[in-house]
């Protein structure tokens, strides 16, 4: 009943009670003066009185939005001797000038994962390049300062500096506040993925990262099979299942595999990735080792059977390879993988789309790493001509294939950097 209708009802009722009381010789009790009724005789539009007021219904809760994140992954970090020389200054070693061309790409990602292909030189060991690598510790420091949240460390060079090299590498990553997976200092650490927790409002998306390599250049893991993760698809699937049971919303696997300088994935790469897709435990596979870009595709299977994205190989992120050696110009080309992750209020997180962006190393300019599109937009800032850059962009496009689109500019982060959960020791 509206307020106007309530007023009319009360006024007419009071007047009727007064008339009846007067006719009966009764004096009505004093009460408030009421407004006269405005209802006309014969007017049937008035609504009858209700015995109790109607309680308004509660306002429905606003539905929670999806959590939307971007995951960025880069290619092989392979610090040959000349790369280390370019980073050396009179007052020390600094890779930041070499890396800075990708600053805005790395900082724009919600989760940025690199691939550190080589170990860090242990204390008392001089840094070295190919064929037996031991990187300066400053490399890890500068990767962390650029914004990389963690690295996979399983590769064919993981055992180059022995067990001391593994401990030095993981110690440097710990000190930089970065995650790591693929090598381990003890059995307990080897059993645990690297977890990243991304807090968005009152919700948290947990990403589990695993990493494995096809082999160790004829070497054996320096402290038993647990010190370097060598490919075993059954074990990876079991680890992924355990990670989900422990609370992971998304499982990502870095796979170091393939033939060097060959764009086409090998049968072994295809067998491993198909097995992981069939396991329905893995959301995304990030490939490394070929040193040239390889295709990006989506395989049948994956969690809930809705597909699993695979980048067979992201090429080199930073190295001394390029024209004149090692697969030619294609080895100076890399891909940044950009994956969209969506978690609805109810239901699991999933990778909804994947894109790529081309990178290249300008060797003649002192191993300066650049996003190829950015370099084309700002010509004259390096030693590569527009023709060089367009050739390298075309190499990236041809290798990536047509399943994933190119991304031409960085994304925007959806919130604060992730919490890196320390692996068990």
C-alpha positions in Angstrom: 0.0 0.0 0.0 1.4 3.4 -1.0 1.8 6.2 1.6 -1.0 8.2 0.0 -3.3 5.2 0.1 -2.5 4.5 3.8 -3.3 8.2 4.7 -6.7 8.0 2.9 -7.6 4.8 4.7 -6.7 6.0 8.1 -8.5 9.3 7.7 -11.8 7.8 6.5 -11.7 5.1 9.2 -11.2 7.7 12.0 -14.1 9.8 10.7 -16.5 6.8 10.6 -15.5 5.9 14.2 -16.3 9.4 15.4 -19.8 9.4 13.8 -20.7 6.1 15.3 -19.5 7.0 18.7 -21.5 10.3 18.7 -24.7 8.5 17.6 -24.3 6.1 20.5 -23.9 9.0 23.0 -20.2 8.4 23.5 -17.5 11.0 23.5 -14.6 9.9 21.5 -11.2 9.9 23.2 -9.0 12.8 22.3 -6.5 11.9 19.6 -4.5 13.5 16.9 -6.2 15.6 14.3 -6.3 13.7 11.0 -6.5 15.1 7.5 -9.9 14.8 5.9 -10.3 12.0 3.4 -10.0 12.9 -0.2 -11.7 9.8 -1.4 -14.8 10.6 -3.4 -18.1 8.7 -3.0 -18.2 5.8 -5.3 -14.4 5.8 -5.8 -13.2 2.1 -5.9 -9.6 2.9 -6.6 -8.5 2.8 -3.0 -6.5 -0.3 -2.0 -7.8 -2.2 1.1 -5.7 -2.0 4.2 -3.1 -4.8 4.9 -2.8 -6.2 8.3 1.0 -6.1 8.3 3.4 -4.0 6.3 5.3 -5.7 3.5 9.0 -6.3 4.2 11.2 -5.3 1.2 13.1 -8.2 -0.3 16.9 -8.2 0.3 19.1 -6.8 -2.5 20.7 -9.7 -4.3 24.4 -10.0 -3.8 26.5 -8.7 -6.7 28.2 -11.6 -8.5 31.9 -11.8 -8.1 33.9 -11.1 -11.3 36.3 -13.6 -12.8 40.0 -13.3 -11.8 42.0 -12.6 -15.0 45.8 -12.9 -15.1 48.6 -13.0 -17.6 51.5 -15.4 -17.5 54.7 -14.5 -19.4 57.4 -17.0 -20.3 60.7 -16.3 -22.1 63.3 -18.5 -24.0 66.7 -19.8 -23.2 69.1 -17.6 -21.1 72.4 -18.8 -22.3 75.3 -16.5 -21.2 78.1 -17.3 -23.5 81.5 -15.7 -22.8 80.9 -12.7 -25.1 77.5 -12.1 -23.4 79.3 -11.9 -20.0 81.9 -9.6 -21.5 79.2 -7.2 -22.7 77.8 -7.2 -19.1 81.2 -6.4 -17.6 82.0 -2.9 -16.4 85.0 -1.4 -14.7 83.0 -1.5 -11.4 81.5 -5.0 -11.8 79.1 -7.1 -13.8 75.7 -5.7 -14.8 73.3 -7.4 -17.2 70.5 -4.8 -16.7 71.6 -2.8 -19.8 71.4 -6.0 -21.9 68.0 -7.0 -20.5 66.4 -3.5 -20.4 64.7 -3.7 -23.8 62.1 -6.1 -22.2 61.6 -4.2 -19.0 58.0 -3.2 -19.7 57.1 -6.6 -21.0 58.3 -8.4 -17.9 56.9 -5.9 -15.4 53.5 -6.0 -17.1 52.9 -9.7 -16.5 51.1 -11.0 -13.4 53.5 -14.0 -13.4 56.8 -13.9 -15.3 58.8 -17.2 -15.7 62.3 -17.4 -17.2 64.4 -20.4 -18.2 67.9 -20.3 -16.7 69.7 -22.9 -18.8 73.0 -22.8 -17.0 74.2 -23.1 -13.4 75.7 -20.3 -11.4 79.4 -20.5 -10.7 80.0 -21.9 -7.2 82.2 -19.9 -4.8 85.8 -20.1 -5.8 85.0 -21.1 -9.4 85.5 -18.6 -12.3 82.5 -18.0 -14.5 82.7 -19.8 -17.8 80.8 -20.1 -21.1 80.4 -22.8 -23.7 80.9 -25.7 -23.6 80.8 -26.1 -19.8 78.8 -23.2 -18.3 79.0 -21.4 -15.0 77.3 -18.1 -15.0 78.2 -15.0 -12.9 75.9 -14.7 -9.9 75.0 -11.2 -11.0 72.9 -12.6 -13.8 70.3 -13.9 -11.4 70.3 -10.7 -9.4 69.6 -8.7 -12.5 66.8 -11.0 -13.7 65.1 -10.6 -10.4 65.5 -6.8 -10.5 63.9 -6.8 -13.9 60.8 -8.5 -12.6 61.1 -12.2 -13.4 59.3 -14.1 -10.6 61.1 -17.4 -11.1 63.0 -19.6 -13.4 63.0 -23.2 -14.5 66.5 -24.7 -14.1 66.3 -28.2 -15.6 68.4 -28.3 -18.8 71.1 -30.3 -20.5 73.6 -28.0 -18.7 72.2 -28.4 -15.2 75.1 -30.6 -14.1 77.9 -28.5 -15.8 79.1 -27.2 -12.4 78.2 -30.3 -10.4 76.2 -30.4 -7.2 77.9 -27.2 -6.0 76.6 -25.5 -9.1 73.1 -26.6 -8.4 73.3 -25.2 -4.8 74.9 -22.0 -6.0 72.1 -21.5 -8.6 69.2 -22.1 -6.2 70.9 -20.1 -3.5 71.2 -17.1 -5.9 67.5 -17.4 -6.9 66.5 -17.6 -3.3 68.5 -14.5 -2.5 66.9 -12.7 -5.4 63.4 -13.6 -4.1 62.7 -15.8 -7.2 61.2 -19.2 -7.5 62.9 -22.2 -9.1 62.2 -25.7 -10.1 63.8 -28.5 -12.1 66.9 -29.0 -9.9 67.1 -29.6 -6.1 69.4 -29.6 -3.1 67.8 -32.6 -1.4 65.1 -35.2 -2.0 62.4 -33.2 -0.2 62.9 -30.2 -2.3 62.9 -32.3 -5.4 59.4 -33.6 -4.7 57.9 -30.2 -4.4 56.8 -27.9 -7.3 57.4 -24.2 -7.2 54.2 -22.5 -6.0 53.2 -18.9 -6.8 50.2 -17.4 -5.0 48.5 -14.5 -6.8 46.3 -12.6 -4.4 43.4 -10.7 -6.1 41.0 -9.1 -3.7 39.8 -11.8 -1.3 40.7 -14.6 -3.7 44.0 -16.4 -4.4 45.1 -18.2 -7.6 47.9 -20.7 -7.0 50.1 -21.7 -9.9 52.3 -24.8 -9.6 55.4 -24.9 -11.8 57.3 -28.1 -12.7 60.3 -28.5 -15.0 62.2 -31.4 -16.6 64.9 -32.1 -19.2 65.6 -34.8 -21.8 69.2 -35.3 -20.5 72.5 -33.9 -19.3 74.9 -34.1 -22.2 76.0 -37.6 -21.1 76.5 -36.6 -17.5 74.5 -38.1 -14.6 72.6 -36.1 -12.0 75.4 -35.2 -9.4 73.5 -36.4 -6.3 71.2 -39.1 -7.6 68.1 -38.8 -9.8 66.4 -36.3 -7.5 69.1 -33.5 -8.1 68.0 -32.9 -11.7 64.6 -33.8 -13.0 65.0 -35.9 -16.2 61.9 -36.6 -18.3 59.5 -39.2 -16.9 56.0 -38.4 -18.0 54.4 -40.7 -15.4 56.2 -39.0 -12.6 55.4 -35.5 -14.0 51.7 -36.4 -14.2 51.8 -37.7 -10.6 53.5 -34.5 -9.4 50.9 -32.4 -11.2 48.1 -34.4 -9.6 49.6 -34.1 -6.2 50.0 -30.3 -6.7 46.3 -30.0 -7.6 45.4 -32.0 -4.5 47.6 -29.6 -2.5 45.6 -26.6 -3.7 47.1 -25.6 -7.1 44.6 -24.0 -9.4 46.9 -24.2 -12.5 49.8 -26.5 -13.4 52.6 -25.4 -15.8 55.4 -27.6 -17.0 58.7 -26.4 -18.5 60.1 -29.0 -20.9 63.7 -28.8 -22.1 63.7 -31.0 -25.2 64.1 -31.2 -28.9 66.8 -30.9 -31.6 69.0 -27.8 -31.5 68.5 -25.3 -34.3 65.5 -27.3 -35.7 62.1 -25.6 -35.9 60.1 -28.8 -36.2 59.3 -30.5 -32.9 60.9 -34.0 -32.5 58.8 -37.2 -32.1 60.0 -37.2 -28.5 58.7 -33.7 -27.8 55.4 -34.7 -29.3 55.2 -37.9 -27.3 55.9 -36.2 -24.0 53.5 -33.3 -24.6 50.7 -35.7 -25.8 51.2 -37.8 -22.7 50.9 -34.8 -20.5 47.8 -33.7 -22.3 46.2 -37.1 -21.9 47.0 -37.0 -18.1 44.5 -34.1 -17.8 46.6 -32.7 -15.0 48.7 -30.0 -17.0 47.3 -26.7 -18.3 50.4 -25.4 -20.2 53.7 -26.7 -21.5 56.6 -24.2 -22.0 59.3 -25.6 -24.3 63.0 -24.9 -24.5 66.4 -26.1 -25.8 66.2 -25.8 -29.7 67.6 -22.2 -29.5 65.3 -21.3 -32.4 61.5 -20.6 -32.2 59.2 -23.6 -32.5 55.4 -23.9 -33.1 52.7 -23.0 -30.6 49.7 -25.3 -30.6 46.8 -26.7 -28.6 46.6 -30.4 -28.0 43.5 -32.5 -27.2 43.2 -33.4 -23.5 44.2 -31.2 -20.7 42.1 -30.6 -17.5 38.5 -31.5 -18.1 39.3 -32.4 -21.7 39.2 -28.8 -23.0 42.7 -28.7 -24.4 46.3 -28.1 -23.3 48.4 -25.3 -24.8 52.0 -26.1 -25.9 54.8 -23.9 -27.0 57.4 -26.5 -28.3 60.2 -24.0 -28.0 60.6 -20.3 -27.3 64.1 -20.0 -28.9 66.8 -17.9 -27.2 66.1 -15.0 -25.0 69.7 -14.0 -24.4 72.7 -15.6 -26.0 75.7 -15.0 -28.3 74.1 -17.1 -31.1 73.0 -15.6 -34.4 74.0 -15.0 -38.0 77.1 -16.9 -38.9 76.7 -19.8 -36.5 74.3 -22.0 -34.6 71.3 -22.1 -36.9 71.9 -18.7 -38.4 69.7 -15.6 -37.8 66.9 -17.7 -36.3 69.0 -18.4 -33.2 69.0 -14.6 -32.4 65.2 -14.8 -32.4 63.0 -15.7 -29.5 59.3 -15.8 -28.5 57.7 -14.4 -25.4 54.7 -16.5 -24.6 51.7 -14.6 -23.1 49.0 -16.8 -21.6 45.6 -15.6 -20.4 44.5 -17.3 -17.2 40.9 -16.9 -16.0 39.4 -18.2 -12.8 35.6 -17.8 -12.3 34.1 -17.4 -8.9 33.0 -21.1 -9.0 35.1 -23.6 -10.9 38.7 -24.1 -11.9 41.3 -21.7 -13.4 42.1 -22.3 -17.0 44.3 -21.0 -19.8 41.8 -19.4 -22.1 44.2 -18.1 -24.8 47.9 -17.9 -25.7 49.8 -15.3 -27.8 53.4 -14.6 -28.7 55.6 -11.6 -29.1 59.0 -11.7 -31.0 62.3 -10.8 -29.3 65.8 -10.5 -30.7 69.3 -10.0 -29.6 71.3 -7.2 -31.2 74.8 -8.8 -30.9 76.7 -5.9 -32.6 75.2 -3.4 -30.1 76.6 -5.4 -27.1 74.0 -8.2 -26.8 71.1 -5.8 -26.3 67.8 -7.7 -26.0 64.8 -6.1 -27.6 61.1 -6.8 -28.4 61.2 -6.8 -32.2 58.0 -4.7 -32.6 59.4 -2.1 -30.1 62.6 -1.9 -32.1 60.7 -1.4 -35.3 58.7 1.4 -33.7 62.0 3.1 -32.6 64.5 2.6 -35.4 68.0 3.8 -35.0 68.4 2.8 -31.4 70.6 -0.2 -32.2 72.8 -1.8 -34.9 70.0 -3.7 -36.6 68.4 -2.2 -39.7 64.7 -2.2 -40.4 65.3 -5.0 -42.9 67.1 -7.0 -40.2 64.2 -6.6 -37.8 61.5 -7.4 -40.3 63.4 -10.6 -41.3 63.6 -11.6 -37.6 59.9 -10.9 -37.1 59.0 -13.0 -40.0 61.2 -15.9 -38.6 59.2 -15.7 -35.4 55.9 -15.6 -37.1 56.6 -18.5 -39.4 57.9 -20.6 -36.5 55.0 -19.8 -34.1 52.4 -20.8 -36.6 48.8 -19.8 -36.9 47.2 -21.3 -33.8 48.3 -18.4 -31.6 48.1 -14.7 -32.5 50.9 -12.1 -32.2 50.7 -9.7 -29.2 52.1 -6.3 -30.2 52.3 -4.5 -26.9 52.5 -5.5 -23.2 49.5 -6.5 -21.1 48.6 -4.7 -17.9 49.1 -6.5 -14.5 45.9 -7.2 -12.6 47.4 -6.7 -9.2 50.5 -7.1 -7.0 53.4 -9.4 -7.8 52.9 -13.0 -6.7 54.0 -14.5 -3.4 56.8 -17.0 -4.1 56.3 -19.9 -1.8 59.7 -21.4 -0.7 60.3 -25.0 -1.7 60.7 -27.4 1.2 64.2 -27.9 2.4 
